[in-house]
């Protein structure tokens, strides 16, 4: 499984971004896919995940602000991020199943 994350960038506090995680391989569509993030000097942390059937789970810090979704026909998982805060600044990674990580995409929230 190969994963490609995209959609990061610089946004002002209160703004929005949508991240995409495009996967290849048949395993992707049947896997739990998650988003994680790592800020400078901090450990990588869980952000959100979605099962193959569409059940979702979120970290408390992003509940009500982030929405994870997937389009299995496009082998893509999205992370819609709204009401962004400076503390959301990090490199965001997607993960499929237990083993497969994509390269990260930088999200910077700053005025």
PLY file of the C-alpha trace (Angstrom):
ply
format ascii 1.0
element vertex 111
property float x
property float y
property float z
element edge 110
property int vertex1
property int vertex2
end_header
0.00 0.00 0.00
1.36 3.40 -0.96
-0.07 6.53 0.59
0.24 10.14 -0.51
-0.88 12.94 1.77
-1.52 16.40 0.37
-3.38 19.61 1.05
-1.26 21.18 3.74
-0.27 24.82 3.80
-0.28 28.07 5.70
-3.61 29.28 7.06
-4.68 31.97 9.51
-6.25 31.08 12.85
-9.92 30.33 12.37
-9.33 29.19 8.81
-9.89 25.84 7.11
-7.92 23.29 5.15
-8.73 19.93 3.64
-6.11 17.21 3.64
-6.25 14.25 1.29
-4.69 10.82 1.64
-4.64 8.93 -1.63
-3.95 5.22 -1.40
-3.10 2.49 -3.82
-3.66 -1.21 -3.48
-6.73 -3.23 -2.62
-5.91 -3.20 1.08
-6.55 0.53 1.36
-10.30 0.38 0.79
-10.74 -2.33 3.41
-8.47 -0.76 6.02
-8.94 1.61 8.89
-7.27 4.85 7.81
-6.11 7.38 10.32
-4.59 10.82 10.49
-1.82 11.59 12.93
0.24 14.71 13.51
3.60 15.60 14.93
4.54 19.06 16.11
8.19 20.08 16.60
9.58 18.60 19.79
6.52 16.48 20.40
5.52 12.87 19.86
3.29 11.89 17.00
-0.33 11.88 18.14
-3.61 10.48 16.90
-6.02 12.91 15.25
-8.83 10.93 13.63
-9.62 7.59 12.04
-12.28 6.05 9.84
-13.15 2.40 9.31
-13.93 0.81 5.97
-17.60 1.08 6.86
-17.38 4.76 7.72
-17.29 4.70 11.51
-15.18 7.57 12.84
-13.15 8.41 15.91
-11.51 11.69 16.91
-9.04 13.01 19.41
-10.72 15.24 21.98
-8.62 18.17 20.83
-10.18 18.19 17.36
-13.76 17.03 18.01
-16.27 19.41 16.52
-13.62 21.06 14.34
-12.24 18.26 12.15
-14.18 15.80 10.01
-12.73 12.64 8.49
-14.37 11.01 5.49
-13.50 8.59 2.75
-14.30 7.92 -0.87
-13.46 4.29 -1.52
-14.11 4.65 -5.23
-11.25 7.14 -5.33
-9.18 5.34 -2.67
-8.96 8.62 -0.80
-9.51 9.67 2.78
-10.06 13.33 3.63
-9.55 15.40 6.74
-11.58 18.59 6.70
-10.11 20.94 9.28
-12.01 24.02 10.40
-11.60 26.63 13.13
-7.88 25.99 13.01
-5.73 27.05 15.94
-1.99 27.71 16.16
-1.68 24.54 18.23
-2.86 22.55 15.21
0.44 23.37 13.53
2.21 20.10 12.76
3.18 17.67 10.06
0.13 15.54 9.33
0.49 11.90 8.34
-1.99 9.31 7.16
-1.82 5.67 8.09
-3.59 2.65 6.60
-4.02 -0.40 8.77
-1.26 -1.09 11.25
1.72 -0.85 8.96
1.47 1.69 6.20
2.41 5.35 6.63
2.41 8.08 4.05
4.82 10.99 3.90
3.57 13.95 5.84
2.11 17.26 4.78
2.88 20.43 6.72
0.05 22.45 8.25
0.95 25.84 9.69
-1.63 27.96 11.47
-0.34 31.45 11.97
-1.29 35.07 11.47
0 1
1 2
2 3
3 4
4 5
5 6
6 7
7 8
8 9
9 10
10 11
11 12
12 13
13 14
14 15
15 16
16 17
17 18
18 19
19 20
20 21
21 22
22 23
23 24
24 25
25 26
26 27
27 28
28 29
29 30
30 31
31 32
32 33
33 34
34 35
35 36
36 37
37 38
38 39
39 40
40 41
41 42
42 43
43 44
44 45
45 46
46 47
47 48
48 49
49 50
50 51
51 52
52 53
53 54
54 55
55 56
56 57
57 58
58 59
59 60
60 61
61 62
62 63
63 64
64 65
65 66
66 67
67 68
68 69
69 70
70 71
71 72
72 73
73 74
74 75
75 76
76 77
77 78
78 79
79 80
80 81
81 82
82 83
83 84
84 85
85 86
86 87
87 88
88 89
89 90
90 91
91 92
92 93
93 94
94 95
95 96
96 97
97 98
98 99
99 100
100 101
101 102
102 103
103 104
104 105
105 106
106 107
107 108
108 109
109 110
